[in-house]
Amino acid sequence: MKSYLNLIKYALQDNCLLSVWDCEEGGYLIKNSQSYKAVKDEIESMDFTNLVIRQSNGDYIGTTSIILSNEDEEISDYTICDYLESWANKHYFN
């Protein structure tokens, strides 16, 4: 499974709210969604997006940069925080 799809599922299992920022044109494509399909579709509609992750109460967790034009890598960067480090250690670096 592609790393960004794994991260979407991981965050949604924790009831997180997901927003997709368009890094090419600017602006949110979708905000505070808990729909796997909607978030996936918005990310895949662009080459370069940021996935913003918030707790269900709206508190900010972190952001990942997703570049779909990279052949080997989809997630090019992410906020260093306990939540994303835990995901990365379980799913990204293995």
WOZI-V199597 format. One record per backbone hydrogen bond with DSSP energy under -1.0 kcal/mol. CO is the residue of the C=O (numbers start at 1). NH is the residue of the N-H. E is the energy in kcal/mol with one decimal. If there is no record, write none. Layout:
[[CO & NH & E] [CO & NH & E]]
This chain:
[[2 & 6 & -2.2] [3 & 7 & -2.3] [4 & 8 & -2.0] [5 & 9 & -2.2] [6 & 10 & -2.7] [7 & 11 & -2.7] [8 & 12 & -2.5] [9 & 13 & -2.1] [11 & 16 & -2.3] [12 & 15 & -1.8] [17 & 54 & -2.3] [18 & 33 & -3.1] [19 & 52 & -3.0] [20 & 29 & -3.3] [20 & 30 & -1.1] [21 & 50 & -2.1] [22 & 26 & -1.7] [27 & 22 & -2.9] [30 & 20 & -2.3] [33 & 18 & -2.6] [35 & 39 & -2.3] [36 & 40 & -2.8] [37 & 41 & -2.8] [38 & 42 & -2.0] [39 & 43 & -2.4] [40 & 44 & -2.5] [43 & 46 & -1.4] [47 & 68 & -2.4] [48 & 23 & -1.6] [49 & 66 & -3.4] [50 & 21 & -2.9] [51 & 64 & -2.0] [52 & 19 & -2.3] [53 & 61 & -2.7] [53 & 62 & -1.6] [54 & 17 & -2.7] [55 & 58 & -2.4] [59 & 55 & -3.2] [62 & 53 & -3.2] [63 & 79 & -2.2] [64 & 51 & -2.7] [65 & 76 & -2.3] [66 & 49 & -2.5] [74 & 67 & -3.0] [77 & 65 & -2.7] [81 & 85 & -2.6] [82 & 86 & -2.4] [83 & 87 & -2.0] [84 & 88 & -2.7] [85 & 89 & -2.6] [86 & 90 & -1.7] [87 & 91 & -3.1] [88 & 92 & -1.0] [88 & 93 & -2.7]]
